[in-house]
Amino acid sequence: MSTGNLHVVAHFSAKSEAIEKVKDLLSGLLVPTNQEEGCLRYELLQSKDSPTDFTFVEEWTSDAALDAHLQTDHILSVLGEIPQYLDGDVDIRRYSYVG
């Protein structure tokens, strides 16, 4: 299993009336992000029990690769637009592999 890569979990909680808008905005990040240098995994999940709950599960080659990703036009555009559709702040957490 991978040992030195950076693992990221990014959580978004949509307002109930904005579920489809949030889903569209976040889904639009999949293709360009998966093409970025340093991106090993970038998947979007939606909770079956709570459809307002969206989570990206990511794997990057390094912190620098993730930092570069966070400065891309597609990310900056979505992060600029999406807050009005969210119930709370975006929660992005970086993890290292333990076992």
C-alpha positions as CSV (number, residue, x, y, z in Angstrom):
1,M,0.0,0.0,0.0
2,S,1.1,3.6,-0.5
3,T,3.2,5.1,2.2
4,G,4.6,8.5,1.3
5,N,1.6,10.0,-0.6
6,L,-0.7,12.7,0.8
7,H,-4.2,11.7,1.5
8,V,-7.0,14.3,1.6
9,V,-10.6,14.2,2.7
10,A,-12.6,17.3,1.7
11,H,-16.1,17.6,3.1
12,F,-18.9,19.8,1.8
13,S,-22.4,20.1,3.4
14,A,-25.0,21.5,0.9
15,K,-28.1,23.4,1.9
16,S,-31.0,21.1,1.3
17,E,-32.4,23.3,-1.5
18,A,-29.0,23.4,-3.2
19,I,-28.1,19.7,-3.4
20,E,-28.1,19.5,-7.2
21,K,-26.2,22.7,-7.6
22,V,-23.5,21.6,-5.2
23,K,-23.4,18.2,-6.9
24,D,-23.0,19.9,-10.4
25,L,-20.3,22.3,-9.2
26,L,-18.2,19.6,-7.4
27,S,-18.7,17.0,-10.3
28,G,-17.3,19.6,-12.7
29,L,-13.9,19.4,-10.8
30,L,-13.4,15.7,-11.5
31,V,-12.0,15.7,-15.0
32,P,-9.7,18.7,-14.8
33,T,-8.4,17.6,-11.4
34,N,-7.7,14.0,-12.3
35,Q,-5.6,15.4,-15.2
36,E,-3.4,17.4,-12.9
37,E,0.2,16.5,-12.2
38,G,0.5,14.8,-8.9
39,C,-3.1,13.7,-8.6
40,L,-3.3,10.0,-8.0
41,R,-6.9,9.8,-6.9
42,Y,-9.8,12.3,-6.8
43,E,-13.2,10.8,-6.2
44,L,-16.5,12.5,-5.2
45,L,-18.9,10.7,-2.9
46,Q,-22.4,11.6,-1.8
47,S,-23.8,10.1,1.5
48,K,-26.7,7.6,1.0
49,D,-28.1,8.5,4.4
50,S,-27.7,12.3,4.1
51,P,-27.7,13.5,0.5
52,T,-26.5,17.0,1.5
53,D,-23.2,15.4,2.5
54,F,-20.5,15.4,-0.3
55,T,-16.9,14.2,0.3
56,F,-13.9,14.2,-1.9
57,V,-11.4,11.3,-1.3
58,E,-8.1,12.3,-2.7
59,E,-4.5,11.1,-3.0
60,W,-1.6,13.3,-4.1
61,T,2.1,12.7,-4.6
62,S,3.0,15.6,-2.2
63,D,1.8,18.6,-0.3
64,A,3.2,20.8,-3.1
65,A,0.9,19.0,-5.7
66,L,-2.1,19.6,-3.5
67,D,-1.1,23.3,-2.9
68,A,-0.8,23.7,-6.7
69,H,-4.2,22.1,-7.2
70,L,-5.7,24.6,-4.7
71,Q,-4.5,27.5,-6.9
72,T,-5.9,26.2,-10.2
73,D,-8.6,28.2,-12.0
74,H,-11.2,25.4,-11.8
75,I,-10.8,25.1,-8.0
76,L,-10.6,28.9,-7.3
77,S,-13.8,29.4,-9.5
78,V,-15.8,26.7,-7.6
79,L,-14.5,27.8,-4.2
80,G,-15.6,31.4,-5.0
81,E,-19.1,30.4,-6.0
82,I,-20.0,27.4,-3.8
83,P,-20.1,29.0,-0.3
84,Q,-23.6,30.5,-0.9
85,Y,-24.9,26.9,-1.5
86,L,-23.3,25.4,1.6
87,D,-24.4,24.9,5.2
88,G,-21.1,25.7,6.9
89,D,-17.5,25.9,5.8
90,V,-15.6,23.5,3.6
91,D,-13.6,21.1,5.7
92,I,-10.3,20.0,4.1
93,R,-8.1,17.6,6.0
94,R,-4.6,16.3,5.1
95,Y,-3.6,12.8,6.2
96,S,-0.5,10.6,6.0
97,Y,-0.8,6.9,5.7
98,V,-0.4,5.0,9.0
99,G,-1.2,1.4,8.1
